[in-house]
């Protein structure tokens, strides 16, 4: 069962590093995809510091389109969508979001 985290991001240089640091420490997350939605700050350069796949949209197309690009680019069984501007994301948050799905208790959290 493959788990992919999709992170739509538009000019989130201040917060994306913390989100990616937390996700990168989770060994059950198989793939992290950052979709830069036309960012013109350091969002992409910060994301490149992590073992993530980056999709760069040339212009801002909106969060829905960024999410769609990320979802359509993975073959994962489980998709975890998190915003790039989350503050205080912990391993426990990620586990509480994914564990019910992994254990087949629910379809979505």
N, CA, C and O atoms as CSV, one atom per row, in Angstrom:
chain,resi,resn,atom,element,x,y,z
A,1,UNK,N,N,0.836,-1.166,0.000
A,1,UNK,CA,C,0.000,0.000,0.000
A,1,UNK,C,C,0.892,1.244,0.000
A,1,UNK,O,O,1.641,1.476,0.949
A,2,UNK,N,N,0.807,2.032,-1.059
A,2,UNK,CA,C,1.622,3.234,-1.189
A,2,UNK,C,C,0.888,4.450,-0.634
A,2,UNK,O,O,-0.310,4.627,-0.855
A,3,UNK,N,N,1.634,5.284,0.092
A,3,UNK,CA,C,1.078,6.509,0.655
A,3,UNK,C,C,1.861,7.692,0.099
A,3,UNK,O,O,3.087,7.749,0.189
A,4,UNK,N,N,1.122,8.630,-0.474
A,4,UNK,CA,C,1.725,9.840,-1.024
A,4,UNK,C,C,1.171,11.053,-0.300
A,4,UNK,O,O,-0.035,11.160,-0.078
A,5,UNK,N,N,2.061,11.966,0.068
A,5,UNK,CA,C,1.648,13.247,0.648
A,5,UNK,C,C,1.747,14.298,-0.445
A,5,UNK,O,O,2.787,14.449,-1.086
A,6,UNK,N,N,0.665,15.017,-0.650
A,6,UNK,CA,C,0.632,16.066,-1.660
A,6,UNK,C,C,0.514,17.403,-0.949
A,6,UNK,O,O,-0.371,17.610,-0.119
A,7,UNK,N,N,1.427,18.308,-1.293
A,7,UNK,CA,C,1.506,19.600,-0.638
A,7,UNK,C,C,1.382,20.702,-1.689
A,7,UNK,O,O,2.373,21.041,-2.337
A,8,UNK,N,N,0.180,21.271,-1.873
A,8,UNK,CA,C,0.071,22.430,-2.753
A,8,UNK,C,C,0.681,23.645,-2.043
A,8,UNK,O,O,0.467,23.846,-0.847
A,9,UNK,N,N,1.433,24.441,-2.782
A,9,UNK,CA,C,2.136,25.547,-2.131
A,9,UNK,C,C,2.190,26.771,-3.036
A,9,UNK,O,O,2.545,26.682,-4.212
A,10,UNK,N,N,1.837,27.896,-2.471
A,10,UNK,CA,C,1.981,29.172,-3.174
A,10,UNK,C,C,2.658,30.163,-2.231
A,10,UNK,O,O,2.059,30.644,-1.269
A,11,UNK,N,N,3.913,30.452,-2.531
A,11,UNK,CA,C,4.705,31.403,-1.742
A,11,UNK,C,C,4.673,31.082,-0.245
A,11,UNK,O,O,4.243,31.892,0.576
A,12,UNK,N,N,5.134,29.890,0.075
A,12,UNK,CA,C,5.117,29.423,1.475
A,12,UNK,C,C,6.528,29.194,2.019
A,12,UNK,O,O,6.760,28.247,2.771
A,13,UNK,N,N,7.460,30.057,1.640
A,13,UNK,CA,C,8.849,29.871,2.062
A,13,UNK,C,C,9.025,29.871,3.579
A,13,UNK,O,O,9.974,29.268,4.080
A,14,UNK,N,N,8.159,30.514,4.303
A,14,UNK,CA,C,8.306,30.612,5.761
A,14,UNK,C,C,7.912,29.328,6.484
A,14,UNK,O,O,8.374,29.081,7.598
A,15,UNK,N,N,7.063,28.506,5.864
A,15,UNK,CA,C,6.505,27.367,6.602
A,15,UNK,C,C,6.733,26.008,5.947
A,15,UNK,O,O,6.648,24.987,6.629
A,16,UNK,N,N,7.015,25.964,4.661
A,16,UNK,CA,C,7.074,24.668,3.976
A,16,UNK,C,C,8.191,23.779,4.519
A,16,UNK,O,O,8.040,22.558,4.546
A,17,UNK,N,N,9.283,24.351,4.941
A,17,UNK,CA,C,10.388,23.549,5.475
A,17,UNK,C,C,9.979,22.726,6.682
A,17,UNK,O,O,10.364,21.562,6.796
A,18,UNK,N,N,9.207,23.310,7.579
A,18,UNK,CA,C,8.758,22.580,8.767
A,18,UNK,C,C,7.808,21.446,8.392
A,18,UNK,O,O,7.884,20.356,8.960
A,19,UNK,N,N,6.923,21.697,7.447
A,19,UNK,CA,C,5.993,20.651,6.997
A,19,UNK,C,C,6.776,19.510,6.363
A,19,UNK,O,O,6.527,18.344,6.668
A,20,UNK,N,N,7.718,19.834,5.486
A,20,UNK,CA,C,8.490,18.794,4.804
A,20,UNK,C,C,9.425,18.061,5.757
A,20,UNK,O,O,9.667,16.866,5.583
A,21,UNK,N,N,9.945,18.742,6.740
A,21,UNK,CA,C,10.800,18.091,7.732
A,21,UNK,C,C,10.030,17.022,8.495
A,21,UNK,O,O,10.522,15.912,8.699
A,22,UNK,N,N,8.817,17.367,8.914
A,22,UNK,CA,C,7.986,16.396,9.633
A,22,UNK,C,C,7.641,15.220,8.739
A,22,UNK,O,O,7.795,14.070,9.148
A,23,UNK,N,N,7.177,15.488,7.526
A,23,UNK,CA,C,6.794,14.400,6.620
A,23,UNK,C,C,7.977,13.518,6.246
A,23,UNK,O,O,7.835,12.301,6.125
A,24,UNK,N,N,9.134,14.125,6.065
A,24,UNK,CA,C,10.323,13.355,5.682
A,24,UNK,C,C,10.762,12.394,6.770
A,24,UNK,O,O,11.453,11.413,6.492
A,25,UNK,N,N,10.372,12.663,7.992
A,25,UNK,CA,C,10.760,11.778,9.096
A,25,UNK,C,C,9.813,10.589,9.257
A,25,UNK,O,O,10.034,9.725,10.106
A,26,UNK,N,N,8.776,10.548,8.453
A,26,UNK,CA,C,7.763,9.490,8.549
A,26,UNK,C,C,8.105,8.385,7.550
A,26,UNK,O,O,7.904,8.555,6.347
A,27,UNK,N,N,8.616,7.263,8.034
A,27,UNK,CA,C,9.074,6.227,7.113
A,27,UNK,C,C,7.947,5.514,6.376
A,27,UNK,O,O,8.218,4.804,5.408
A,28,UNK,N,N,6.698,5.675,6.796
A,28,UNK,CA,C,5.604,5.022,6.087
A,28,UNK,C,C,5.036,5.897,4.963
A,28,UNK,O,O,4.177,5.445,4.206
A,29,UNK,N,N,5.509,7.144,4.846
A,29,UNK,CA,C,5.143,7.998,3.717
A,29,UNK,C,C,6.097,7.650,2.575
A,29,UNK,O,O,7.303,7.877,2.673
A,30,UNK,N,N,5.548,7.100,1.499
A,30,UNK,CA,C,6.379,6.631,0.395
A,30,UNK,C,C,6.818,7.733,-0.553
A,30,UNK,O,O,7.869,7.630,-1.186
A,31,UNK,N,N,6.025,8.778,-0.650
A,31,UNK,CA,C,6.301,9.812,-1.638
A,31,UNK,C,C,5.739,11.143,-1.129
A,31,UNK,O,O,4.640,11.204,-0.576
A,32,UNK,N,N,6.518,12.195,-1.331
A,32,UNK,CA,C,6.059,13.547,-1.009
A,32,UNK,C,C,6.125,14.349,-2.301
A,32,UNK,O,O,7.165,14.418,-2.957
A,33,UNK,N,N,4.993,14.954,-2.652
A,33,UNK,CA,C,4.921,15.757,-3.871
A,33,UNK,C,C,4.560,17.185,-3.481
A,33,UNK,O,O,3.510,17.430,-2.887
A,34,UNK,N,N,5.431,18.114,-3.816
A,34,UNK,CA,C,5.153,19.530,-3.613
A,34,UNK,C,C,4.728,20.097,-4.960
A,34,UNK,O,O,5.453,19.979,-5.947
A,35,UNK,N,N,3.565,20.706,-4.995
A,35,UNK,CA,C,3.095,21.362,-6.211
A,35,UNK,C,C,3.183,22.866,-5.972
A,35,UNK,O,O,2.358,23.448,-5.269
A,36,UNK,N,N,4.194,23.479,-6.568
A,36,UNK,CA,C,4.358,24.918,-6.448
A,36,UNK,C,C,3.417,25.584,-7.448
A,36,UNK,O,O,3.566,25.433,-8.661
A,37,UNK,N,N,2.469,26.305,-6.926
A,37,UNK,CA,C,1.415,26.917,-7.738
A,37,UNK,C,C,1.836,28.317,-8.191
A,37,UNK,O,O,1.199,29.315,-7.852
A,38,UNK,N,N,2.920,28.367,-8.960
A,38,UNK,CA,C,3.412,29.647,-9.465
A,38,UNK,C,C,4.147,30.463,-8.422
A,38,UNK,O,O,4.196,31.690,-8.520
A,39,UNK,N,N,4.712,29.814,-7.437
A,39,UNK,CA,C,5.428,30.539,-6.379
A,39,UNK,C,C,6.558,31.378,-6.966
A,39,UNK,O,O,7.256,30.956,-7.888
A,40,UNK,N,N,6.718,32.579,-6.407
A,40,UNK,CA,C,7.811,33.448,-6.860
A,40,UNK,C,C,8.753,33.792,-5.702
A,40,UNK,O,O,9.556,34.719,-5.801
A,41,UNK,N,N,8.648,33.043,-4.614
A,41,UNK,CA,C,9.566,33.209,-3.494
A,41,UNK,C,C,10.505,32.002,-3.455
A,41,UNK,O,O,10.768,31.404,-4.498
A,42,UNK,N,N,11.007,31.638,-2.305
A,42,UNK,CA,C,11.960,30.526,-2.181
A,42,UNK,C,C,11.303,29.187,-1.877
A,42,UNK,O,O,11.988,28.259,-1.446
A,43,UNK,N,N,10.000,29.058,-2.089
A,43,UNK,CA,C,9.287,27.809,-1.799
A,43,UNK,C,C,9.958,26.619,-2.475
A,43,UNK,O,O,10.220,25.609,-1.823
A,44,UNK,N,N,10.237,26.723,-3.757
A,44,UNK,CA,C,10.822,25.603,-4.501
A,44,UNK,C,C,12.238,25.314,-4.038
A,44,UNK,O,O,12.598,24.150,-3.865
A,45,UNK,N,N,13.044,26.334,-3.835
A,45,UNK,CA,C,14.429,26.079,-3.408
A,45,UNK,C,C,14.476,25.429,-2.038
A,45,UNK,O,O,15.356,24.608,-1.776
A,46,UNK,N,N,13.557,25.775,-1.168
A,46,UNK,CA,C,13.496,25.125,0.146
A,46,UNK,C,C,13.035,23.684,-0.014
A,46,UNK,O,O,13.591,22.790,0.623
A,47,UNK,N,N,12.035,23.441,-0.845
A,47,UNK,CA,C,11.548,22.069,-1.070
A,47,UNK,C,C,12.642,21.178,-1.642
A,47,UNK,O,O,12.676,19.983,-1.350
A,48,UNK,N,N,13.533,21.735,-2.448
A,48,UNK,CA,C,14.614,20.954,-3.059
A,48,UNK,C,C,15.606,20.423,-2.025
A,48,UNK,O,O,16.406,19.542,-2.340
A,49,UNK,N,N,15.569,20.932,-0.825
A,49,UNK,CA,C,16.455,20.449,0.248
A,49,UNK,C,C,16.001,19.098,0.799
A,49,UNK,O,O,16.727,18.444,1.548
A,50,UNK,N,N,14.799,18.693,0.421
A,50,UNK,CA,C,14.210,17.459,0.940
A,50,UNK,C,C,14.062,16.450,-0.197
A,50,UNK,O,O,14.111,16.807,-1.374
A,51,UNK,N,N,13.883,15.202,0.173
A,51,UNK,CA,C,13.688,14.139,-0.810
A,51,UNK,C,C,12.219,14.131,-1.237
A,51,UNK,O,O,11.435,13.281,-0.816
A,52,UNK,N,N,11.873,15.096,-2.078
A,52,UNK,CA,C,10.496,15.250,-2.534
A,52,UNK,C,C,10.483,15.407,-4.051
A,52,UNK,O,O,11.487,15.765,-4.668
A,53,UNK,N,N,9.338,15.133,-4.622
A,53,UNK,CA,C,9.133,15.418,-6.046
A,53,UNK,C,C,8.463,16.776,-6.121
A,53,UNK,O,O,7.526,17.066,-5.377
A,54,UNK,N,N,8.954,17.601,-7.026
A,54,UNK,CA,C,8.425,18.954,-7.153
A,54,UNK,C,C,7.793,19.123,-8.521
A,54,UNK,O,O,8.399,18.818,-9.548
A,55,UNK,N,N,6.569,19.613,-8.513
A,55,UNK,CA,C,5.878,19.987,-9.745
A,55,UNK,C,C,5.755,21.503,-9.701
A,55,UNK,O,O,5.157,22.054,-8.776
A,56,UNK,N,N,6.315,22.172,-10.692
A,56,UNK,CA,C,6.261,23.627,-10.732
A,56,UNK,C,C,5.270,24.085,-11.799
A,56,UNK,O,O,5.465,23.831,-12.987
A,57,UNK,N,N,4.218,24.755,-11.369
A,57,UNK,CA,C,3.278,25.360,-12.298
A,57,UNK,C,C,3.807,26.759,-12.634
A,57,UNK,O,O,4.247,27.492,-11.748
A,58,UNK,N,N,3.761,27.116,-13.898
A,58,UNK,CA,C,4.383,28.366,-14.337
A,58,UNK,C,C,3.652,29.611,-13.836
A,58,UNK,O,O,4.246,30.683,-13.726
A,59,UNK,N,N,2.384,29.467,-13.538
A,59,UNK,CA,C,1.621,30.603,-13.011
A,59,UNK,C,C,0.657,30.091,-11.953
A,59,UNK,O,O,0.360,28.898,-11.892
A,60,UNK,N,N,0.180,30.994,-11.130
A,60,UNK,CA,C,-0.760,30.636,-10.073
A,60,UNK,C,C,-2.086,30.230,-10.701
A,60,UNK,O,O,-2.729,31.023,-11.389
A,61,UNK,N,N,-2.487,28.984,-10.456
A,61,UNK,CA,C,-3.701,28.444,-11.061
A,61,UNK,C,C,-4.753,28.092,-10.009
A,61,UNK,O,O,-5.844,27.633,-10.349
A,62,UNK,N,N,-4.432,28.302,-8.756
A,62,UNK,CA,C,-5.374,28.025,-7.682
A,62,UNK,C,C,-5.109,26.689,-7.016
A,62,UNK,O,O,-4.560,25.766,-7.617
A,63,UNK,N,N,-5.511,26.611,-5.769
A,63,UNK,CA,C,-5.254,25.415,-4.960
A,63,UNK,C,C,-5.891,24.163,-5.554
A,63,UNK,O,O,-5.271,23.100,-5.554
A,64,UNK,N,N,-7.115,24.273,-6.059
A,64,UNK,CA,C,-7.793,23.095,-6.622
A,64,UNK,C,C,-6.997,22.491,-7.762
A,64,UNK,O,O,-6.851,21.271,-7.841
A,65,UNK,N,N,-6.483,23.330,-8.641
A,65,UNK,CA,C,-5.698,22.823,-9.760
A,65,UNK,C,C,-4.374,22.232,-9.285
A,65,UNK,O,O,-3.923,21.214,-9.808
A,66,UNK,N,N,-3.758,22.865,-8.301
A,66,UNK,CA,C,-2.502,22.331,-7.760
A,66,UNK,C,C,-2.724,20.950,-7.145
A,66,UNK,O,O,-1.923,20.038,-7.352
A,67,UNK,N,N,-3.805,20.798,-6.396
A,67,UNK,CA,C,-4.139,19.498,-5.810
A,67,UNK,C,C,-4.383,18.474,-6.916
A,67,UNK,O,O,-3.879,17.354,-6.843
A,68,UNK,N,N,-5.147,18.848,-7.931
A,68,UNK,CA,C,-5.436,17.949,-9.050
A,68,UNK,C,C,-4.156,17.503,-9.754
A,68,UNK,O,O,-4.018,16.330,-10.099
A,69,UNK,N,N,-3.230,18.418,-9.968
A,69,UNK,CA,C,-1.945,18.066,-10.598
A,69,UNK,C,C,-1.194,17.053,-9.733
A,69,UNK,O,O,-0.625,16.093,-10.252
A,70,UNK,N,N,-1.193,17.263,-8.439
A,70,UNK,CA,C,-0.507,16.340,-7.547
A,70,UNK,C,C,-1.146,14.966,-7.535
A,70,UNK,O,O,-0.457,13.951,-7.642
A,71,UNK,N,N,-2.460,14.934,-7.406
A,71,UNK,CA,C,-3.184,13.656,-7.367
A,71,UNK,C,C,-3.005,12.892,-8.672
A,71,UNK,O,O,-2.814,11.676,-8.657
A,72,UNK,N,N,-3.063,13.590,-9.794
A,72,UNK,CA,C,-2.950,12.905,-11.084
A,72,UNK,C,C,-1.529,12.434,-11.374
A,72,UNK,O,O,-1.310,11.681,-12.322
A,73,UNK,N,N,-0.564,12.869,-10.570
A,73,UNK,CA,C,0.819,12.478,-10.821
A,73,UNK,C,C,1.297,11.323,-9.945
A,73,UNK,O,O,2.480,10.985,-9.961
A,74,UNK,N,N,0.396,10.718,-9.187
A,74,UNK,CA,C,0.803,9.618,-8.312
A,74,UNK,C,C,-0.080,8.400,-8.547
A,74,UNK,O,O,-1.208,8.511,-9.026
A,75,UNK,N,N,0.449,7.258,-8.206
A,75,UNK,CA,C,-0.308,6.009,-8.267
A,75,UNK,C,C,-0.545,5.459,-6.861
A,75,UNK,O,O,-0.844,4.279,-6.684
A,76,UNK,N,N,-0.405,6.333,-5.874
A,76,UNK,CA,C,-0.542,5.918,-4.476
A,76,UNK,C,C,-1.951,5.430,-4.166
A,76,UNK,O,O,-2.932,5.887,-4.753
A,77,UNK,N,N,-2.026,4.490,-3.229
A,77,UNK,CA,C,-3.309,3.974,-2.754
A,77,UNK,C,C,-3.966,4.941,-1.771
A,77,UNK,O,O,-5.190,5.051,-1.714
A,78,UNK,N,N,-3.132,5.639,-1.000
A,78,UNK,CA,C,-3.613,6.591,0.003
A,78,UNK,C,C,-2.948,7.928,-0.275
A,78,UNK,O,O,-1.735,8.004,-0.470
A,79,UNK,N,N,-3.754,8.980,-0.291
A,79,UNK,CA,C,-3.235,10.323,-0.516
A,79,UNK,C,C,-3.495,11.167,0.725
A,79,UNK,O,O,-4.626,11.291,1.195
A,80,UNK,N,N,-2.422,11.736,1.234
A,80,UNK,CA,C,-2.485,12.649,2.369
A,80,UNK,C,C,-2.271,14.051,1.819
A,80,UNK,O,O,-1.195,14.350,1.300
A,81,UNK,N,N,-3.264,14.905,1.922
A,81,UNK,CA,C,-3.128,16.284,1.458
A,81,UNK,C,C,-2.955,17.193,2.654
A,81,UNK,O,O,-3.778,17.212,3.569
A,82,UNK,N,N,-1.866,17.946,2.629
A,82,UNK,CA,C,-1.573,18.889,3.705
A,82,UNK,C,C,-1.189,20.230,3.103
A,82,UNK,O,O,-0.535,20.283,2.062
A,83,UNK,N,N,-1.591,21.303,3.748
A,83,UNK,CA,C,-1.206,22.630,3.296
A,83,UNK,C,C,0.247,22.911,3.656
A,83,UNK,O,O,0.756,22.423,4.665
A,84,UNK,N,N,0.896,23.694,2.828
A,84,UNK,CA,C,2.298,24.046,3.044
A,84,UNK,C,C,2.473,25.060,4.165
A,84,UNK,O,O,3.589,25.270,4.640
A,85,UNK,N,N,1.392,25.686,4.590
A,85,UNK,CA,C,1.507,26.722,5.618
A,85,UNK,C,C,1.088,26.245,7.014
A,85,UNK,O,O,0.800,27.053,7.897
A,86,UNK,N,N,1.061,24.926,7.196
A,86,UNK,CA,C,0.712,24.406,8.515
A,86,UNK,C,C,1.778,24.795,9.538
A,86,UNK,O,O,2.975,24.750,9.255
A,87,UNK,N,N,1.332,25.167,10.698
A,87,UNK,CA,C,2.246,25.524,11.783
A,87,UNK,C,C,2.059,24.496,12.893
A,87,UNK,O,O,0.935,24.227,13.316
A,88,UNK,N,N,3.153,23.929,13.355
A,88,UNK,CA,C,3.094,22.985,14.464
A,88,UNK,C,C,2.745,21.559,14.076
A,88,UNK,O,O,2.340,20.770,14.929
A,89,UNK,N,N,2.896,21.214,12.792
A,89,UNK,CA,C,2.619,19.837,12.363
A,89,UNK,C,C,3.579,18.881,13.059
A,89,UNK,O,O,4.789,19.106,13.081
A,90,UNK,N,N,3.024,17.806,13.630
A,90,UNK,CA,C,3.840,16.814,14.326
A,90,UNK,C,C,3.640,15.438,13.708
A,90,UNK,O,O,2.716,15.217,12.926
A,91,UNK,N,N,4.514,14.533,14.071
A,91,UNK,CA,C,4.375,13.140,13.638
A,91,UNK,C,C,3.027,12.582,14.091
A,91,UNK,O,O,2.374,11.840,13.358
A,92,UNK,N,N,2.620,12.946,15.301
A,92,UNK,CA,C,1.358,12.446,15.844
A,92,UNK,C,C,0.170,12.901,15.005
A,92,UNK,O,O,-0.784,12.144,14.824
A,93,UNK,N,N,0.218,14.124,14.493
A,93,UNK,CA,C,-0.853,14.599,13.607
A,93,UNK,C,C,-0.945,13.727,12.356
A,93,UNK,O,O,-2.031,13.306,11.959
A,94,UNK,N,N,0.207,13.463,11.741
A,94,UNK,CA,C,0.239,12.668,10.509
A,94,UNK,C,C,-0.268,11.257,10.785
A,94,UNK,O,O,-1.039,10.709,9.997
A,95,UNK,N,N,0.156,10.673,11.886
A,95,UNK,CA,C,-0.295,9.329,12.249
A,95,UNK,C,C,-1.802,9.306,12.480
A,95,UNK,O,O,-2.489,8.391,12.025
A,96,UNK,N,N,-2.315,10.310,13.186
A,96,UNK,CA,C,-3.753,10.311,13.472
A,96,UNK,C,C,-4.594,10.497,12.212
A,96,UNK,O,O,-5.741,10.054,12.167
A,97,UNK,N,N,-4.048,11.135,11.205
A,97,UNK,CA,C,-4.761,11.287,9.940
A,97,UNK,C,C,-4.714,10.033,9.079
A,97,UNK,O,O,-5.677,9.717,8.380
A,98,UNK,N,N,-3.610,9.329,9.128
A,98,UNK,CA,C,-3.423,8.191,8.217
A,98,UNK,C,C,-3.778,6.836,8.816
A,98,UNK,O,O,-4.238,5.949,8.097
A,99,UNK,N,N,-3.577,6.660,10.106
A,99,UNK,CA,C,-3.788,5.352,10.730
A,99,UNK,C,C,-5.189,4.772,10.506
A,99,UNK,O,O,-5.295,3.586,10.193
A,100,UNK,N,N,-6.269,5.552,10.652
A,100,UNK,CA,C,-7.603,4.976,10.417
A,100,UNK,C,C,-7.787,4.466,8.979
A,100,UNK,O,O,-8.521,3.504,8.748
A,101,UNK,N,N,-7.137,5.097,8.043
A,101,UNK,CA,C,-7.247,4.659,6.646
A,101,UNK,C,C,-6.389,3.419,6.423
A,101,UNK,O,O,-6.828,2.461,5.787
A,102,UNK,N,N,-5.182,3.439,6.938
A,102,UNK,CA,C,-4.294,2.278,6.799
A,102,UNK,C,C,-4.939,1.033,7.409
A,102,UNK,O,O,-4.830,-0.064,6.860
A,103,UNK,N,N,-5.607,1.210,8.542
A,103,UNK,CA,C,-6.255,0.089,9.222
A,103,UNK,C,C,-7.620,-0.269,8.621
A,103,UNK,O,O,-8.321,-1.145,9.128
A,104,UNK,N,N,-7.982,0.414,7.547
A,104,UNK,CA,C,-9.221,0.153,6.802
A,104,UNK,C,C,-10.478,0.369,7.648
A,104,UNK,O,O,-11.494,-0.302,7.465
A,105,UNK,N,N,-10.381,1.323,8.579
A,105,UNK,CA,C,-11.540,1.664,9.399
A,105,UNK,C,C,-12.427,2.713,8.742
A,105,UNK,O,O,-13.636,2.754,8.973
A,106,UNK,N,N,-11.805,3.570,7.911
A,106,UNK,CA,C,-12.537,4.634,7.236
A,106,UNK,C,C,-11.966,4.820,5.828
A,106,UNK,O,O,-10.889,4.316,5.509
A,107,UNK,N,N,-12.700,5.546,5.001
A,107,UNK,CA,C,-12.227,5.855,3.644
A,107,UNK,C,C,-11.521,7.195,3.584
A,107,UNK,O,O,-10.696,7.428,2.701
A,108,UNK,N,N,-11.844,8.082,4.526
A,108,UNK,CA,C,-11.294,9.437,4.495
A,108,UNK,C,C,-11.260,9.998,5.899
A,108,UNK,O,O,-12.151,9.740,6.708
A,109,UNK,N,N,-10.212,10.776,6.183
A,109,UNK,CA,C,-10.168,11.494,7.456
A,109,UNK,C,C,-10.019,12.974,7.176
A,109,UNK,O,O,-9.960,13.776,8.109
